[in-house]
Amino acid sequence: MPAIVIVGAQWGDEGKGKATDLLGDKVDYVVRYQGGNNAGHTVVIGDEHYALHMLPSGVLSQHATSVIGNGVVVNPEALITEIDDLIERGAWQDRLLISADAHLVMPYHIALDKVTERYLGSARIGTTGRGIGPAYSDKASRVGIRVQDLFDPGILRQKLDLALRDKNQVLAKIYNRRGINPEAAAEEYLGYGERLGRYVADTGLVLNQALDAGRVVLLEGAQATLLDVDHGTYPFVTSSSPTAGGASVGSGVGPTRITKVIGILKAYTTRVGAGPFPTELHDAQGEWLRKTGDEYGVTTGRPRRTGWLDAVIGRYATRVNGVTDYCITKLDILSGLDKVPVCVAYDVHGKRHDEVPMTQTEFHHATPIYEYLDGWWEDISAAREFSDLPGKAQAYVRSVEDLIGAPVSAVGVGPRRDQIVQLRQIL
């Protein structure tokens, strides 16, 4: 049976949570394969809104088992808080597995993330200050602490002493901040291990055995294509690989087992944090998109930067991820426009670019070349079949499909899990 990847096709916040949750009852495992609690998904079930950060969106499924893969960096305190919130709201299904190989976000990662971002001043990247980048840096430097270390007090303390020998010097002597007490940190994290131990497993083995047994595995990325550390708008990116290729690395599921890649594309574009954004709007239309689309960060509450749909990065996402199907979300937000601008190419110093420019400098100087598609005024939130959509909304979807180079299989027409139109079956 297949492994399926869901990936954001822009700079994040496309509505991956809704798409994952929609498929959650049809699959057996939903896997987060990278990122940490710097990401956020909002899932709406009836009148209930659930903001998820560490947990996969499928955690609200009545059937699927949720998995935090080895590619995730885990803040155990944040994870426990999220679990407790779902327990309190009566939504916890108690089907969770955490990879023993996943790395931990430690207190010094958070401290360093906040202070270094502050000291960067106008050159700051725009991180959430959750310690994600420093945790991935330690992973690459081979001095990281993993989930499995929570169950060996001697190893945990040894690794903490080694890490803090350097980190405390940096905090105290460079940034004039108080160092981290290794004994207190060890005690705190061993406590987290006691709470989370029942969920820890060899998740790569579990997932491959599930596929062998005919189960369906859904691999869910956090952030999105243009935030990928290799393929995104570097250096204004995250510290991991949200693209489809990262799904294999971050889950232990081999690439030949992935049969579908579902790209999530918002009907307009948003971005959080610094970095280039060719279609960004700095006027009343941008504020209208922000307010109408409720474009504020799930994790931070920060207002998102807004702009029109960029088909150039859509084509790029199709290519980089090997997208087989697209889900366009928030089409309902565009209702009420006479014309809907879509960026089809860039102008860079008088030269037309139909693809993303090769260099960071060129991309920073890219200005959008727009086509203007006919808009519609009807409320589309009750549509459940493609034929229910106004003709001009249908034409918008078909035009976008042609521009991004992959079929659109579903369209979101509202925030609830049932507000979606399927053009063709994904599963």
ROPA-499145 format. One record per residue (C-alpha): x, y, z; residue in three letters. Coordinates in pm, whole numbers, padded with zeros to 5 digits, always signed. Each point is the difference from the previous one (the first is absolute). Example, Ala and Ser with C-alpha at 12.3 -4.5 7.8 and 13.67 -1.06 7.14 Angstrom:
ROPA-499145
+01230-00450+00780ALA+00137+00344-00066SER
***
This chain:
ROPA-499145
+00000+00000+00000MET+00112+00357-00059PRO+00181+00260+00200ALA-00141+00345-00083ILE+00169+00334+00063VAL-00181+00327+00074ILE+00217+00305-00054VAL-00055+00376+00002GLY+00065+00157-00340ALA+00066+00357+00118GLN+00153+00148+00318TRP-00224-00191+00241GLY-00344+00055+00153ASP-00169-00140-00311GLU-00248-00214+00194GLY+00191-00330+00016LYS-00165-00078+00331GLY-00345-00007-00151LYS+00112-00215-00293ALA+00181-00243+00230THR-00298-00023+00232ASP-00233-00053-00295LEU+00201-00304-00106LEU+00066-00112+00357GLY-00305-00228+00017ASP+00109-00172-00321LYS+00357-00076+00104VAL+00152-00203+00279ASP+00300+00215+00098TYR+00056+00376-00020VAL+00367+00092+00036VAL+00168+00335+00071ARG+00343-00033-00159TYR+00177+00331+00080GLN-00028+00332+00183GLY-00093+00062+00358GLY-00241+00214+00198ASN+00092+00296-00217ASN-00264-00130-00240ALA-00374+00014+00053GLY-00306-00161-00153HIS-00359+00105+00062THR-00265-00270-00035VAL-00368+00092+00022VAL-00251-00273+00092ILE-00353+00136+00022GLY+00024+00308+00217ASP+00320-00115+00170GLU+00340+00145-00100HIS+00313-00197+00087TYR+00344+00163-00025ALA+00265-00270-00038LEU+00374+00063+00019HIS+00194-00317+00081MET-00268-00257-00068LEU-00086-00120-00352PRO-00334+00128-00128SER-00129-00357-00014GLY+00000-00012+00379VAL-00369+00097-00012LEU-00085-00295-00224SER-00222-00272+00144GLN+00209-00264-00174HIS+00359+00097-00082ALA+00307-00032+00220THR+00206+00319+00015SER+00377-00024-00027VAL+00271+00256+00082ILE+00283-00111-00226GLY+00374+00001+00049ASN+00036+00321-00205GLY-00198+00209+00249VAL+00165+00193+00282VAL-00216-00054+00307VAL-00065+00248+00277ASN-00133-00244+00261PRO-00155+00268+00219GLU-00194+00144-00295ALA-00105-00349-00109LEU-00134-00091+00345ILE-00186+00331+00021THR-00164-00071-00334GLU-00099-00352+00103ILE-00146+00129+00328ASP-00202+00263-00186ASP-00157-00266-00222LEU-00069-00220+00304ILE-00173+00294+00171GLU-00214+00063-00309ARG-00091-00368-00035GLY+00172-00031-00339ALA+00304-00212+00091TRP-00003-00338-00179GLN+00314-00136+00175ASP+00145-00138-00324ARG+00345+00153-00022LEU+00349-00127-00076LEU+00320+00203+00042ILE+00324-00099-00169SER+00276-00093+00243ALA+00240+00163-00249ASP-00167+00342-00006ALA+00213+00278+00146HIS-00107+00213+00296LEU-00032+00375+00026VAL+00191+00089+00318MET-00027+00316+00215PRO+00329+00135-00134TYR-00130-00031-00357HIS-00290+00230+00082ILE+00223+00246+00187ALA+00251+00016-00285LEU-00270+00030-00266ASP-00157+00301+00168LYS+00320+00185+00080VAL+00175-00054-00334THR-00308+00109-00195GLU-00019+00313+00213ARG+00366+00080-00059TYR-00037-00037-00376LEU-00214+00314-00003GLY-00109+00096-00353SER+00172-00315-00138ALA-00221-00232+00208ARG-00160-00297-00174ILE-00332+00017+00183GLY+00009-00323+00198THR-00267-00083+00258THR+00262-00016+00278GLY-00099-00361+00081ARG+00354-00140-00021GLY-00056-00193-00322ILE+00301+00125-00195GLY+00249-00053+00285PRO-00140-00351+00057ALA+00055-00091-00364TYR+00347+00157+00015SER+00092-00227+00289ASP-00140-00297-00188LYS+00226+00076-00297ALA+00294+00061+00234SER-00060-00341+00163ARG-00045+00143+00349VAL-00380-00028+00008GLY-00207-00172+00267ILE-00262-00247-00120ARG-00329-00130+00138VAL+00162-00334+00085GLN+00247+00180+00230ASP-00287+00080+00236LEU+00009-00364+00112PHE+00370-00014+00088ASP+00074+00255+00278PRO+00375-00054-00027GLY+00012+00066-00374ILE-00236+00297+00032LEU+00213+00166+00266ARG+00321-00073-00192GLN-00141+00160-00316LYS-00136+00298+00193LEU+00336+00065+00166ASP+00173-00013-00339LEU-00252+00232-00166ALA-00015+00253+00284LEU+00376+00024+00026ARG-00019+00203-00321ASP-00356+00139+00006LYS+00027+00158+00344ASN+00322+00172-00099GLN-00173+00150-00303VAL-00306+00107+00198LEU+00199+00157+00283ALA+00307+00149-00168LYS-00140+00106-00337ILE-00363+00080+00074TYR+00019+00075+00374ASN-00274-00252+00077ARG-00029-00246+00286ARG+00120-00352-00078GLY-00209-00317+00020ILE+00035-00221+00307ASN+00080-00354-00126PRO-00138-00175+00309GLU-00331+00187-00018ALA-00026-00061-00375ALA+00070-00373+00043ALA-00264-00033+00273GLU-00256+00190-00207GLU+00055-00208-00313TYR+00006-00334+00181LEU-00345+00097+00126GLY-00115+00056-00355TYR+00134-00345-00085GLY-00217-00156+00269GLU-00308+00164-00149ARG+00076-00073-00366LEU+00175-00338+00029GLY-00309-00204-00087ARG-00016+00164-00343TYR+00364-00047-00106VAL+00069-00259-00269ALA+00216-00098-00297ASP-00238+00187-00227THR+00188-00070-00324GLY-00042-00372+00063LEU-00367+00041+00095VAL-00079+00199-00316LEU+00176-00238-00237ASN-00171-00300+00160GLN-00332+00183-00036ALA+00062+00055-00372LEU+00095-00366-00039ASP-00332-00091+00163ALA-00200+00211-00245GLY-00052+00306+00218ARG-00008+00357-00136VAL+00258+00245+00139VAL-00043+00377-00040LEU+00319+00206+00041LEU-00069+00358+00106GLU+00251+00282-00039GLY+00007+00311+00213ALA+00088+00340-00154GLN+00024-00025-00379ALA+00205-00023-00321THR+00130+00359-00004LEU+00120-00042+00362LEU+00205-00313-00074ASP+00362+00041+00112VAL+00124-00113-00344ASP-00278+00097-00238HIS-00150+00304+00171GLY+00079+00371+00003THR+00324-00047+00193TYR+00097+00132+00254PRO-00361+00092+00083PHE-00096-00364+00047VAL-00056-00258+00270THR+00274-00240+00113SER-00136-00320-00151SER-00143-00139-00326SER-00380+00036-00027PRO+00008-00107-00366THR-00111-00347-00104ALA+00360-00128-00004GLY+00025+00081+00371GLY-00291-00235+00070ALA+00217-00307-00052SER+00289+00133+00208VAL-00225+00116+00282GLY-00211-00313+00026SER+00216-00297-00101GLY-00242-00085-00284VAL+00196-00063-00321GLY-00067+00225-00302PRO-00117-00286-00222THR-00294-00054+00236ARG-00140+00349-00059ILE-00268-00012-00272THR-00170+00340+00033LYS+00113+00350+00089VAL-00286+00238+00081ILE+00091+00367-00022GLY-00201+00252+00203ILE-00032+00337-00171LEU-00191+00292+00151LYS-00209+00199-00251ALA+00219+00298+00088TYR+00342+00015+00168THR+00120+00073+00353THR+00333+00003+00175ARG+00117+00041+00361VAL+00339+00143+00085GLY+00259+00173-00216ALA+00102-00082-00355GLY-00102+00066-00362PRO-00367-00009-00098PHE-00058+00123-00358PRO-00382+00031+00014THR-00015+00158+00347GLU-00263+00272+00041LEU+00069+00301+00221HIS-00335+00168-00059ASP-00366-00032+00091ALA-00036-00315-00210GLN+00272-00169+00204GLY-00175+00097+00322GLU-00330-00125-00144TRP+00155-00341-00074LEU+00149-00011+00350ARG-00325+00078+00179LYS-00233-00197-00226THR+00229-00303+00004GLY+00080+00033+00372ASP+00368-00006-00086GLU+00164-00004+00341TYR+00254-00260+00114GLY-00137-00306+00184VAL+00317-00026+00209THR+00093+00367+00049THR-00307+00205-00086GLY+00216+00212-00231ARG-00184+00163-00293PRO+00099-00171-00322ARG+00126+00183-00306ARG-00254-00037-00280THR+00001+00007-00380GLY-00164-00141-00310TRP+00051-00355-00124LEU+00345-00060-00147ASP-00015-00267-00271ALA+00378+00018-00048VAL+00065-00145+00343ILE-00291-00238-00059GLY+00181-00141-00304ARG+00321-00014+00203TYR-00174-00196+00277ALA-00142-00242-00257THR+00349-00066-00132ARG+00191-00020+00329VAL-00254-00226+00171ASN-00124-00204-00295GLY-00357+00106+00086VAL-00263-00239-00137THR-00309+00178+00138ASP-00078+00347+00129TYR-00247+00120+00258CYS-00082+00372-00034ILE-00109+00143+00334THR-00190+00315+00101LYS-00158+00056-00341LEU-00297+00150+00187ASP+00214+00295+00114ILE+00022+00126-00359LEU-00378+00034-00038SER-00101+00359-00066GLY+00280+00101-00237LEU-00067+00127-00353ASP+00343-00118-00113LYS+00239-00243+00169VAL+00370+00067-00069PRO+00228-00301-00047VAL+00376+00039-00036CYS+00106-00198-00310VAL+00363+00118-00032ALA+00254+00246+00142TYR+00173+00303-00138ASP+00361+00025+00118VAL+00175+00312-00128HIS-00204-00008-00320GLY+00038-00372-00069LYS-00297-00239+00027ARG+00041-00308+00220HIS-00259-00276-00032ASP+00181-00204+00267GLU+00143+00092+00340VAL+00326+00192-00060PRO+00319-00190+00075MET+00159+00247+00242THR-00112+00156+00327GLN+00076+00346-00138THR-00221-00048-00307GLU-00288-00133+00209PHE+00022+00298+00236HIS-00039+00231-00303HIS-00282-00196-00165ALA-00322+00191-00066THR-00317-00188-00096PRO-00151-00015-00347ILE-00374-00049+00048TYR-00285-00150-00194GLU-00345+00109+00116TYR-00262-00275+00018LEU-00371+00067+00031ASP-00125+00008+00357GLY-00332-00104+00152TRP-00231+00143+00263TRP-00188-00309+00116GLU+00047-00160+00343ASP+00159-00338-00076ILE+00025-00135+00356SER-00289-00244-00051ALA+00142-00153-00322ALA+00073-00371+00024ARG+00028-00088-00369GLU+00212+00179-00259PHE-00315+00075-00196SER-00134+00189+00306ASP+00270+00266-00048LEU-00075+00306-00215PRO+00130-00032-00354GLY+00267+00265+00056LYS+00124-00177+00315ALA+00022-00323-00199GLN+00193+00184-00271ALA+00239+00141+00264TYR+00076-00351+00128VAL+00057-00134-00353ARG+00227+00292-00088SER+00208-00050+00314VAL+00021-00372-00078GLU+00150+00078-00340ASP+00242+00258+00145LEU+00143-00223+00277ILE+00039-00311-00214GLY-00186-00261+00205ALA-00367-00097+00042PRO-00216+00159+00268VAL-00181-00280+00183SER-00169+00197+00280ALA-00103+00356+00083VAL-00059+00142+00349GLY-00304+00229+00028VAL+00000+00068+00375GLY+00182-00078+00325PRO-00200-00306+00111ARG+00115-00350-00086ARG-00316-00059-00208ASP+00044+00318-00207GLN+00191-00153-00286ILE-00079-00083-00361VAL+00165-00306-00152GLN+00057+00003-00374LEU+00151-00348+00000ARG+00073-00265+00261GLN+00343+00025+00161ILE-00027-00327+00192LEU
***
